Amino acid sequence: MQVWRWELERVSQHEGSGGERVTLLIAFICVRSSGWKDASYSAYSYFEVITICDLIMILIFYLVHLFRVYRLLTCISWPLSELLHYVIGTLLLLIASIVAASKSYRQPGLVAASVFGFIATALCLLTIWLSYKVSCVTQTTDATV
């Protein structure tokens, strides 16, 4: 009988170049400092919440790696939790950037925020692509039924 097991491992031990953190911070500053007089408030507050939450989660995972908390909390699959964070955060950031781009009515700060949101989305996708390796391992067992 063959048992299929998926293994997820982090290829590199460093946290990447930090480009997505910088672009997320710039996008947050752009949307925070722009005037919302003619724009849709809910779309940009959603964009603001997504960017700051993504920044906070990236900072938390950075601190986990920096202080090696993953050695103390072995009950958590850290590569899987970080991968899920990047996938979900990237998807929400893409949606927020699309909404922000569609609702920007000649507001230069909001247009810049959505552009930096798209750049941060691309950088997060690049981080996912370069940082993780998923492999399928076949185990054979001699168990009989």
DSSP file with accessible surface (Angstrom, degrees, kcal/mol):
  #  RESIDUE AA STRUCTURE BP1 BP2  ACC     N-H-->O    O-->H-N    N-H-->O    O-->H-N    TCO  KAPPA ALPHA  PHI   PSI    X-CA   Y-CA   Z-CA
    1    1 A M              0   0  144      0, 0.0   140,-2.6     0, 0.0     2,-0.4   0.000 360.0 360.0 360.0 134.9    0.0    0.0    0.0
    2    2 A Q  E     -A  140   0A 115    138,-0.2     2,-0.5   140,-0.1   138,-0.2  -0.832 360.0-159.5-103.0 137.7    1.3    3.4   -0.9
    3    3 A V  E     -A  139   0A  53    136,-3.0   136,-2.7    -2,-0.4     2,-0.5  -0.968   8.9-148.0-116.4 125.5    0.8    6.4    1.3
    4    4 A W  E     -A  138   0A 153     -2,-0.5     2,-0.4   134,-0.2   134,-0.2  -0.793  17.9-177.9 -93.7 133.3    1.1    9.9   -0.3
    5    5 A R  E     -A  137   0A 104    132,-2.1   132,-2.9    -2,-0.5     2,-0.5  -0.997  18.1-142.5-134.0 131.2    2.4   12.6    2.0
    6    6 A W  E     -A  136   0A 183     -2,-0.4     2,-0.5   130,-0.2   130,-0.2  -0.791  16.2-162.3 -92.8 133.0    2.9   16.2    1.1
    7    7 A E  E     -A  135   0A  67    128,-2.9   128,-2.4    -2,-0.5     2,-0.5  -0.954   4.4-166.8-117.6 134.8    5.9   17.9    2.5
    8    8 A L  E     +A  134   0A  42     -2,-0.5     2,-0.4   126,-0.2   126,-0.2  -0.979  14.1 171.8-119.2 125.4    6.3   21.7    2.7
    9    9 A E  E     -A  133   0A  81    124,-1.9   124,-2.1    -2,-0.5     2,-0.6  -0.984  35.4-119.1-135.4 149.3    9.6   23.2    3.4
   10   10 A R  E     -A  132   0A  20     -2,-0.4   122,-0.2   122,-0.2   121,-0.1  -0.754  21.2-159.9 -84.4 122.7   11.0   26.6    3.5
   11   11 A V  S    S+     0   0   84    120,-2.7     2,-0.3    -2,-0.6    -1,-0.2   0.940  74.6  36.0 -73.1 -46.4   13.8   26.8    0.9
   12   12 A S        -     0   0   26    119,-0.6    -1,-0.1     2,-0.1   118,-0.0  -0.825  65.7-148.8-110.9 148.7   15.6   29.9    2.3
   13   13 A Q  S    S+     0   0  131     -2,-0.3     2,-0.1     2,-0.0    -1,-0.1   0.634  74.3  84.2 -89.9 -15.1   15.9   30.8    5.9
   14   14 A H  S    S-     0   0  123      1,-0.1    -2,-0.1    51,-0.0     3,-0.1  -0.461  84.8-119.0 -87.2 165.5   15.9   34.6    5.3
   15   15 A E        -     0   0   11      1,-0.3     3,-0.4    -2,-0.1     2,-0.1   0.223  55.4-103.7 -90.7  14.6   12.8   36.6    5.0
   16   16 A G        -     0   0   27      1,-0.2    -1,-0.3     2,-0.1   111,-0.0  -0.430  54.2 -52.3  93.2-170.8   13.3   37.9    1.5
   17   17 A S        -     0   0  112     -2,-0.1    -1,-0.2    -3,-0.1    -2,-0.0   0.669  65.6-121.5 -82.2 -15.9   14.5   41.3    0.4
   18   18 A G  S  > S+     0   0    5     -3,-0.4     4,-1.9     3,-0.0     5,-0.2   0.564  73.1 129.5  86.5   6.5   11.8   43.2    2.3
   19   19 A G  H  >  +     0   0   20      1,-0.2     4,-2.4     2,-0.2     5,-0.2   0.868  69.9  52.5 -62.7 -37.6   10.4   44.8   -0.9
   20   20 A E  H  > S+     0   0    1      1,-0.2     4,-2.1     2,-0.2    -1,-0.2   0.868 107.6  52.6 -69.5 -31.1    6.9   43.8   -0.1
   21   21 A R  H  > S+     0   0   64      2,-0.2     4,-2.2     1,-0.2    -2,-0.2   0.929 111.3  46.0 -66.9 -43.6    7.2   45.4    3.3
   22   22 A V  H  X S+     0   0   84     -4,-1.9     4,-2.6     2,-0.2    -2,-0.2   0.930 114.3  46.8 -66.3 -44.6    8.4   48.7    1.9
   23   23 A T  H  X S+     0   0   16     -4,-2.4     4,-2.5     1,-0.2    -1,-0.2   0.873 111.7  51.3 -68.5 -34.5    5.7   48.8   -0.9
   24   24 A L  H  X S+     0   0    0     -4,-2.1     4,-2.5    -5,-0.2    -1,-0.2   0.908 110.8  48.9 -65.1 -40.4    3.0   47.9    1.6
   25   25 A L  H  X S+     0   0   88     -4,-2.2     4,-2.5     2,-0.2    -2,-0.2   0.920 112.1  48.0 -65.1 -42.1    4.2   50.7    3.9
   26   26 A I  H  X S+     0   0   59     -4,-2.6     4,-2.7     2,-0.2    -2,-0.2   0.921 111.8  50.2 -64.5 -41.8    4.2   53.2    0.9
   27   27 A A  H  X S+     0   0    0     -4,-2.5     4,-2.3     2,-0.2     5,-0.2   0.917 111.1  49.0 -62.8 -41.4    0.8   52.1   -0.1
   28   28 A F  H  X S+     0   0   45     -4,-2.5     4,-2.2     2,-0.2    -2,-0.2   0.927 112.1  48.0 -64.1 -42.8   -0.6   52.6    3.4
   29   29 A I  H  X S+     0   0   94     -4,-2.5     4,-2.3     1,-0.2    -2,-0.2   0.910 111.3  51.4 -65.1 -39.9    1.0   56.0    3.7
   30   30 A C  H  X S+     0   0   23     -4,-2.7     4,-0.8     1,-0.2    -2,-0.2   0.929 114.1  41.9 -62.4 -45.8   -0.4   57.0    0.3
   31   31 A V  H  < S+     0   0    0     -4,-2.3    -1,-0.2     1,-0.2    -2,-0.2   0.852 115.6  50.7 -73.5 -29.9   -4.0   56.0    1.1
   32   32 A R  H  < S+     0   0  154     -4,-2.2    -2,-0.2    -5,-0.2    -1,-0.2   0.861 113.4  43.7 -74.4 -34.3   -3.7   57.5    4.6
   33   33 A S  H  < S+     0   0   93     -4,-2.3    -1,-0.2    -5,-0.2    -2,-0.2   0.547  94.4  95.7 -91.0  -6.8   -2.5   60.9    3.5
   34   34 A S  S  < S-     0   0   18     -4,-0.8     2,-0.3    -3,-0.2    73,-0.0  -0.504  81.0-107.7 -84.2 154.0   -4.9   61.3    0.5
   35   35 A G        -     0   0   37     -2,-0.2     3,-0.2     1,-0.1    75,-0.1  -0.603  21.2-161.2 -79.9 137.7   -8.1   63.3    0.8
   36   36 A W        +     0   0   54     -2,-0.3    -1,-0.1     1,-0.2     5,-0.1  -0.025  51.7 119.5-108.1  31.5  -11.2   61.2    0.7
   37   37 A K  S    S+     0   0  189      1,-0.2    -1,-0.2     3,-0.1     4,-0.1   0.942  88.5  18.2 -65.7 -48.9  -13.7   63.9   -0.2
   38   38 A D  S    S+     0   0  123     -3,-0.2    -1,-0.2    67,-0.1     2,-0.1   0.466 110.7  90.5-101.5  -3.0  -15.0   62.5   -3.5
   39   39 A A  S    S-     0   0   14     -4,-0.1     2,-0.6     1,-0.1    65,-0.1  -0.438  88.1 -90.9 -95.9 167.0  -13.9   58.9   -3.1
   40   40 A S     >  -     0   0   33     63,-0.6     4,-1.4     1,-0.2     5,-0.2  -0.664  32.2-157.4 -77.3 116.7  -15.6   55.9   -1.6
   41   41 A Y  H  > S+     0   0  150     -2,-0.6     4,-2.3     1,-0.2     5,-0.2   0.892  87.7  53.7 -65.0 -40.8  -14.7   55.8    2.0
   42   42 A S  H  > S+     0   0   79      1,-0.2     4,-2.0     2,-0.2    -1,-0.2   0.879 105.4  53.5 -67.1 -35.4  -15.4   52.0    2.5
   43   43 A A  H  > S+     0   0    6      1,-0.2     4,-1.9     2,-0.2    -1,-0.2   0.925 114.2  40.8 -65.5 -40.9  -13.1   51.0   -0.4
   44   44 A Y  H  X S+     0   0    0     -4,-1.4     4,-2.3     2,-0.2    -2,-0.2   0.806 111.4  54.3 -82.7 -28.4  -10.2   52.8    1.0
   45   45 A S  H  X S+     0   0   30     -4,-2.3     4,-2.5     2,-0.2    -1,-0.2   0.891 109.7  50.3 -68.6 -34.4  -10.7   51.9    4.6
   46   46 A Y  H  X S+     0   0   77     -4,-2.0     4,-2.6    -5,-0.2    -2,-0.2   0.935 111.3  48.0 -64.2 -44.3  -10.7   48.3    3.4
   47   47 A F  H  X S+     0   0    0     -4,-1.9     4,-2.4     1,-0.2     5,-0.2   0.911 111.9  50.3 -61.9 -41.3   -7.5   48.9    1.5
   48   48 A E  H  X S+     0   0   22     -4,-2.3     4,-2.2     2,-0.2     5,-0.2   0.926 111.5  47.3 -63.7 -44.2   -6.0   50.6    4.6
   49   49 A V  H  X S+     0   0   77     -4,-2.5     4,-2.5     1,-0.2     5,-0.2   0.917 112.2  49.9 -65.6 -42.6   -7.0   47.7    6.9
   50   50 A I  H  X S+     0   0   21     -4,-2.6     4,-2.4     1,-0.2     5,-0.2   0.935 112.0  47.2 -63.9 -44.2   -5.6   45.0    4.5
   51   51 A T  H  X S+     0   0    0     -4,-2.4     4,-2.3    -5,-0.2    -2,-0.2   0.932 114.9  44.7 -66.5 -41.7   -2.3   46.8    4.1
   52   52 A I  H  X S+     0   0   58     -4,-2.2     4,-2.4    -5,-0.2    -1,-0.2   0.902 114.0  49.4 -71.8 -36.8   -1.7   47.4    7.8
   53   53 A C  H  X S+     0   0   66     -4,-2.5     4,-2.5    -5,-0.2    -1,-0.2   0.912 111.7  49.4 -66.6 -39.0   -2.8   43.8    8.8
   54   54 A D  H  X S+     0   0    7     -4,-2.4     4,-2.3    -5,-0.2    -2,-0.2   0.912 111.2  49.8 -65.2 -40.7   -0.5   42.4    6.1
   55   55 A L  H  X S+     0   0   29     -4,-2.3     4,-2.3    -5,-0.2    -2,-0.2   0.918 111.0  49.2 -62.6 -42.8    2.4   44.5    7.4
   56   56 A I  H  X S+     0   0   86     -4,-2.4     4,-2.5     2,-0.2    -2,-0.2   0.923 111.6  48.3 -64.6 -42.8    1.7   43.4   11.0
   57   57 A M  H  X S+     0   0   72     -4,-2.5     4,-2.4     2,-0.2     5,-0.2   0.900 110.9  50.3 -66.8 -38.7    1.6   39.7   10.1
   58   58 A I  H  X S+     0   0    0     -4,-2.3     4,-2.2     2,-0.2    -1,-0.2   0.924 111.3  49.8 -63.3 -40.3    4.8   40.0    8.1
   59   59 A L  H  X S+     0   0   94     -4,-2.3     4,-2.6     2,-0.2    -2,-0.2   0.908 109.2  51.8 -64.2 -40.5    6.4   41.7   11.1
   60   60 A I  H  X S+     0   0   77     -4,-2.5     4,-2.3     1,-0.2    -2,-0.2   0.941 111.8  45.3 -62.8 -46.3    5.2   38.9   13.4
   61   61 A F  H  X S+     0   0   13     -4,-2.4     4,-2.0     1,-0.2    -1,-0.2   0.866 111.4  53.9 -66.5 -33.6    6.7   36.2   11.2
   62   62 A Y  H  X S+     0   0   94     -4,-2.2     4,-2.5    -5,-0.2    -2,-0.2   0.928 110.2  46.5 -63.9 -43.4    9.9   38.2   10.9
   63   63 A L  H  X S+     0   0   70     -4,-2.6     4,-2.7     2,-0.2     6,-0.3   0.857 108.2  56.5 -67.4 -34.1   10.1   38.4   14.7
   64   64 A V  H  <>S+     0   0   14     -4,-2.3     5,-1.8     1,-0.2     6,-0.7   0.924 113.7  40.3 -61.5 -42.7    9.4   34.7   15.0
   65   65 A H  H  <5S+     0   0   35     -4,-2.0     3,-0.3     3,-0.2    -2,-0.2   0.873 114.9  52.7 -73.5 -35.3   12.3   33.9   12.7
   66   66 A L  H  <5S+     0   0   92     -4,-2.5    -2,-0.2     1,-0.2    -3,-0.2   0.935 119.7  32.1 -67.2 -45.5   14.5   36.6   14.3
   67   67 A F  T  <5S-     0   0  143     -4,-2.7    -1,-0.2    -5,-0.1    -2,-0.2   0.342 106.7-124.2 -95.1   5.6   14.1   35.4   17.9
   68   68 A R  T > 5 +     0   0  130     -4,-0.4     3,-1.1    -3,-0.3     4,-0.4   0.864  52.5 157.1  54.7  45.0   13.7   31.7   16.8
   69   69 A V  G >>< +     0   0   44     -5,-1.8     4,-2.1    -6,-0.3     3,-1.3   0.783  62.0  74.9 -67.5 -25.7   10.4   31.3   18.5
   70   70 A Y  G 34 S+     0   0   62     -6,-0.7    -1,-0.2     1,-0.3     6,-0.1   0.756  89.3  58.8 -62.3 -21.6    9.7   28.3   16.1
   71   71 A R  G <4 S+     0   0  155     -3,-1.1    -1,-0.3     1,-0.2     3,-0.2   0.802 109.6  42.6 -74.5 -30.0   12.1   26.3   18.2
   72   72 A L  T <4 S+     0   0  146     -3,-1.3     2,-1.0    -4,-0.4    -2,-0.2   0.840 113.7  50.6 -83.3 -37.5   10.0   26.8   21.3
   73   73 A L    ><  +     0   0   77     -4,-2.1     3,-0.9     1,-0.2    -1,-0.2  -0.694  61.2 156.6-103.5  80.8    6.6   26.3   19.7
   74   74 A T  T 3   +     0   0  119     -2,-1.0    -1,-0.2    -3,-0.2    -4,-0.1   0.579  60.6  76.7 -83.0  -7.7    7.0   23.0   17.9
   75   75 A C  T 3  S+     0   0  114     -3,-0.1     2,-0.5     2,-0.1    -1,-0.2   0.637  85.4  74.6 -76.7 -12.7    3.3   22.3   17.9
   76   76 A I  S <  S-     0   0   69     -3,-0.9     2,-1.3    -6,-0.1    -3,-0.0  -0.853  81.5-133.4-102.6 133.3    2.8   24.8   15.1
   77   77 A S     >  -     0   0   69     -2,-0.5     4,-2.6     1,-0.2     5,-0.2  -0.704  26.5-173.0 -81.9  95.6    3.8   24.1   11.5
   78   78 A W  H  > S+     0   0   39     -2,-1.3     4,-2.5     1,-0.2     5,-0.3   0.888  78.1  50.9 -65.1 -41.8    5.6   27.4   10.9
   79   79 A P  H  > S+     0   0   42      0, 0.0     4,-2.3     0, 0.0    -1,-0.2   0.935 113.9  46.2 -62.6 -38.9    6.3   26.9    7.2
   80   80 A L  H  > S+     0   0   81      2,-0.2     4,-2.7     1,-0.2    -2,-0.2   0.925 113.2  48.3 -68.1 -42.5    2.6   26.0    6.6
   81   81 A S  H  X S+     0   0   34     -4,-2.6     4,-2.1     1,-0.2    -1,-0.2   0.903 113.4  47.8 -66.7 -36.6    1.3   28.9    8.6
   82   82 A E  H  X S+     0   0    1     -4,-2.5     4,-2.5    -5,-0.2    -1,-0.2   0.903 111.6  50.5 -70.3 -37.8    3.6   31.3    6.9
   83   83 A L  H  X S+     0   0   29     -4,-2.3     4,-2.6    -5,-0.3    -2,-0.2   0.937 111.0  48.5 -63.6 -44.9    2.6   30.0    3.5
   84   84 A L  H  X S+     0   0   89     -4,-2.7     4,-2.7     1,-0.2     5,-0.4   0.896 110.3  52.4 -62.3 -39.5   -1.1   30.3    4.3
   85   85 A H  H  X S+     0   0   23     -4,-2.1     4,-2.8    -5,-0.2     5,-0.3   0.940 111.3  46.0 -60.5 -46.7   -0.5   33.9    5.5
   86   86 A Y  H  X S+     0   0    1     -4,-2.5     4,-2.2     2,-0.2     5,-0.2   0.913 114.9  47.0 -65.2 -39.9    1.2   34.8    2.3
   87   87 A V  H  X S+     0   0   69     -4,-2.6     4,-2.2     2,-0.2    -2,-0.2   0.960 118.3  39.7 -67.0 -49.5   -1.4   33.2    0.1
   88   88 A I  H  X S+     0   0   98     -4,-2.7     4,-2.7    -5,-0.2     5,-0.2   0.929 117.6  49.3 -67.4 -43.5   -4.4   34.7    2.0
   89   89 A G  H  X S+     0   0    9     -4,-2.8     4,-2.3    -5,-0.4    -1,-0.2   0.892 111.5  49.3 -62.8 -39.5   -2.7   38.1    2.4
   90   90 A T  H  X S+     0   0    7     -4,-2.2     4,-2.4    -5,-0.3    -1,-0.2   0.916 111.6  48.7 -67.3 -41.4   -1.8   38.2   -1.3
   91   91 A L  H  X S+     0   0  102     -4,-2.2     4,-2.3    -5,-0.2    -2,-0.2   0.938 113.8  45.9 -64.0 -45.1   -5.3   37.4   -2.4
   92   92 A L  H  X S+     0   0   63     -4,-2.7     4,-2.6     1,-0.2    -2,-0.2   0.886 112.4  51.6 -66.3 -36.0   -6.8   40.0   -0.1
   93   93 A L  H  X S+     0   0    0     -4,-2.3     4,-2.4    -5,-0.2    -1,-0.2   0.894 108.7  50.9 -67.6 -37.6   -4.3   42.6   -1.2
   94   94 A L  H  X S+     0   0   64     -4,-2.4     4,-2.2     2,-0.2    -2,-0.2   0.938 112.2  46.4 -63.8 -44.7   -5.0   41.9   -4.8
   95   95 A I  H  X S+     0   0   72     -4,-2.3     4,-2.5     1,-0.2     5,-0.2   0.928 113.2  49.4 -62.9 -43.8   -8.8   42.3   -4.2
   96   96 A A  H  X S+     0   0    0     -4,-2.6     4,-2.7     1,-0.2    -1,-0.2   0.892 110.7  50.2 -64.7 -37.6   -8.2   45.5   -2.2
   97   97 A S  H  X S+     0   0    0     -4,-2.4     4,-2.5     2,-0.2    -1,-0.2   0.892 110.8  49.0 -68.3 -38.6   -5.9   46.9   -4.9
   98   98 A I  H  X S+     0   0   89     -4,-2.2     4,-2.2     2,-0.2    -2,-0.2   0.933 113.8  45.8 -65.0 -44.8   -8.5   46.2   -7.6
   99   99 A V  H  X S+     0   0   46     -4,-2.5     4,-1.6     1,-0.2    -2,-0.2   0.926 113.9  49.2 -63.8 -43.0  -11.3   47.8   -5.5
  100  100 A A  H  X S+     0   0    0     -4,-2.7     4,-0.5    -5,-0.2    -2,-0.2   0.904 111.8  48.9 -64.6 -39.5   -9.0   50.8   -4.8
  101  101 A A  H >< S+     0   0   39     -4,-2.5     3,-0.6     1,-0.2    -1,-0.2   0.881 112.3  48.2 -68.2 -35.9   -8.1   51.2   -8.4
  102  102 A S  H 3< S+     0   0   78     -4,-2.2    -1,-0.2     1,-0.2    -2,-0.2   0.776 114.4  45.7 -76.7 -23.1  -11.7   51.1   -9.6
  103  103 A K  H 3< S+     0   0   78     -4,-1.6     2,-0.8    -5,-0.2   -63,-0.6   0.386  81.4 111.1-100.2   2.6  -12.9   53.6   -6.9
  104  104 A S    <<  -     0   0   26     -3,-0.6     2,-1.0    -4,-0.5   -65,-0.1  -0.693  48.3-167.3 -83.6 112.8  -10.2   56.2   -7.4
  105  105 A Y  S    S-     0   0  122     -2,-0.8   -67,-0.1     1,-0.2    -1,-0.1  -0.741  70.6 -51.8-101.6  84.3  -11.8   59.3   -8.9
  106  106 A R  S    S+     0   0  238     -2,-1.0    -1,-0.2     1,-0.2     3,-0.1   0.848  94.1 143.6  53.0  38.5   -8.9   61.4  -10.0
  107  107 A Q     >  -     0   0   28      1,-0.2     4,-2.3   -69,-0.0     3,-0.3  -0.919  37.1-161.5-104.1 105.9   -7.3   61.2   -6.6
  108  108 A P  H  > S+     0   0  107      0, 0.0     4,-2.3     0, 0.0     5,-0.2   0.869  88.0  52.0 -62.3 -35.4   -3.5   61.0   -7.1
  109  109 A G  H  > S+     0   0   23      1,-0.2     4,-2.0     2,-0.2     5,-0.1   0.895 111.8  46.3 -66.6 -37.3   -2.8   59.6   -3.7
  110  110 A L  H  > S+     0   0    0     -3,-0.3     4,-2.1     2,-0.2    -1,-0.2   0.852 111.0  51.5 -75.4 -33.5   -5.3   56.8   -4.0
  111  111 A V  H  X S+     0   0   61     -4,-2.3     4,-2.3     2,-0.2    -2,-0.2   0.932 111.3  48.5 -65.8 -42.9   -4.1   55.9   -7.5
  112  112 A A  H  X S+     0   0   31     -4,-2.3     4,-2.7    -5,-0.2     5,-0.2   0.901 109.5  53.2 -64.1 -38.3   -0.6   55.7   -6.2
  113  113 A A  H  X S+     0   0    0     -4,-2.0     4,-1.9     1,-0.2    -1,-0.2   0.915 109.8  47.1 -63.7 -42.5   -1.7   53.6   -3.3
  114  114 A S  H  X S+     0   0    5     -4,-2.1     4,-2.2     2,-0.2    -1,-0.2   0.891 111.2  52.0 -68.8 -34.6   -3.4   51.1   -5.6
  115  115 A V  H  X S+     0   0   71     -4,-2.3     4,-2.3     1,-0.2    -2,-0.2   0.946 111.6  45.8 -64.6 -46.2   -0.3   51.0   -7.9
  116  116 A F  H  X S+     0   0   61     -4,-2.7     4,-2.5     1,-0.2    -1,-0.2   0.829 109.3  57.3 -66.7 -27.9    1.9   50.2   -4.9
  117  117 A G  H  X S+     0   0    0     -4,-1.9     4,-2.1    -5,-0.2    -1,-0.2   0.914 107.4  46.9 -65.8 -41.1   -0.7   47.6   -3.8
  118  118 A F  H  X S+     0   0   79     -4,-2.2     4,-2.3     2,-0.2    -2,-0.2   0.893 112.2  50.1 -66.9 -38.2   -0.3   45.9   -7.1
  119  119 A I  H  X S+     0   0   74     -4,-2.3     4,-2.4     2,-0.2    -2,-0.2   0.926 110.9  49.2 -65.1 -41.9    3.4   46.0   -6.8
  120  120 A A  H  X S+     0   0    0     -4,-2.5     4,-2.4     2,-0.2    -2,-0.2   0.880 109.1  53.6 -64.5 -36.6    3.3   44.6   -3.3
  121  121 A T  H  X S+     0   0    7     -4,-2.1     4,-2.3     2,-0.2    -1,-0.2   0.933 109.7  47.3 -62.1 -45.0    1.0   41.8   -4.6
  122  122 A A  H  X S+     0   0   57     -4,-2.3     4,-2.2     1,-0.2    -2,-0.2   0.907 112.4  49.5 -64.3 -39.3    3.5   40.9   -7.3
  123  123 A L  H  X S+     0   0   46     -4,-2.4     4,-2.2     2,-0.2    -1,-0.2   0.874 109.9  50.8 -68.9 -36.2    6.3   40.9   -4.8
  124  124 A C  H  X S+     0   0    0     -4,-2.4     4,-2.3     2,-0.2    -1,-0.2   0.901 110.2  50.0 -66.5 -39.7    4.3   38.7   -2.4
  125  125 A L  H  X S+     0   0   98     -4,-2.3     4,-2.5     2,-0.2    -2,-0.2   0.908 110.3  50.6 -63.6 -39.1    3.7   36.2   -5.2
  126  126 A L  H  X S+     0   0   89     -4,-2.2     4,-2.5     2,-0.2     5,-0.2   0.895 108.8  51.7 -64.8 -38.3    7.4   36.3   -6.0
  127  127 A T  H  X S+     0   0   13     -4,-2.2     4,-2.0     2,-0.2    -2,-0.2   0.912 110.7  47.9 -64.3 -42.0    8.2   35.5   -2.3
  128  128 A I  H  X S+     0   0   32     -4,-2.3     4,-1.3     1,-0.2    -2,-0.2   0.936 113.6  47.8 -62.7 -45.7    5.8   32.6   -2.3
  129  129 A W  H  < S+     0   0  203     -4,-2.5    -2,-0.2     1,-0.2    -1,-0.2   0.898 119.9  36.6 -63.8 -41.9    7.2   31.3   -5.6
  130  130 A L  H  < S+     0   0  109     -4,-2.5    -1,-0.2    -5,-0.2    -2,-0.2   0.714 117.0  49.7 -86.5 -20.6   10.9   31.6   -4.5
  131  131 A S  H  < S+     0   0    7     -4,-2.0  -120,-2.7    -5,-0.2  -119,-0.6   0.674 100.4  58.8 -97.0 -19.8   10.6   30.7   -0.8
  132  132 A Y  E  <  -A   10   0A  21     -4,-1.3     2,-0.4  -122,-0.2  -122,-0.2  -0.902  50.7-168.2-121.9 144.5    8.6   27.4   -0.7
  133  133 A K  E     -A    9   0A 104   -124,-2.1  -124,-1.9    -2,-0.4     2,-0.5  -0.992   7.5-166.4-127.0 121.7    9.0   24.0   -2.1
  134  134 A V  E     +A    8   0A  86     -2,-0.4     2,-0.4  -126,-0.2  -126,-0.2  -0.937  14.0 178.6-108.5 125.1    6.1   21.5   -2.0
  135  135 A S  E     -A    7   0A  34   -128,-2.4  -128,-2.9    -2,-0.5     2,-0.6  -0.944  25.1-135.8-129.2 150.1    7.0   18.0   -2.7
  136  136 A C  E     -A    6   0A  51     -2,-0.4     2,-0.5  -130,-0.2  -130,-0.2  -0.918  21.6-163.9-105.6 123.9    5.0   14.8   -2.8
  137  137 A V  E     -A    5   0A  42   -132,-2.9  -132,-2.1    -2,-0.6     2,-0.5  -0.910   8.3-147.0-113.1 131.5    6.7   11.8   -1.2
  138  138 A T  E     -A    4   0A  60     -2,-0.5     2,-0.5  -134,-0.2  -134,-0.2  -0.864  14.0-170.0 -99.3 126.0    5.5    8.3   -1.7
  139  139 A Q  E     -A    3   0A  85   -136,-2.7  -136,-3.0    -2,-0.5     2,-0.5  -0.946   9.4-150.2-112.8 134.4    5.9    5.9    1.2
  140  140 A T  E     -A    2   0A 105     -2,-0.5     2,-0.4  -138,-0.2  -138,-0.2  -0.874  13.9-171.2-104.1 135.2    5.4    2.2    0.8
  141  141 A T        -     0   0   51   -140,-2.6    -2,-0.0    -2,-0.5     0, 0.0  -0.920  24.9-143.0-121.7 152.2    4.1    0.2    3.7
  142  142 A D        +     0   0  161     -2,-0.4     2,-0.2     2,-0.1  -140,-0.1   0.057  54.1 136.2-100.9  27.7    3.8   -3.5    4.0
  143  143 A A        -     0   0   67   -142,-0.2     2,-0.4     1,-0.0    -2,-0.1  -0.511  39.7-154.5 -77.1 136.1    0.5   -3.4    6.0
  144  144 A T              0   0  134     -2,-0.2    -2,-0.1  -143,-0.0    -1,-0.0  -0.877 360.0 360.0-111.1 148.9   -2.1   -5.8    4.9
  145  145 A V              0   0  185     -2,-0.4     0, 0.0     0, 0.0     0, 0.0  -0.596 360.0 360.0 -93.1 360.0   -5.8   -5.4    5.4
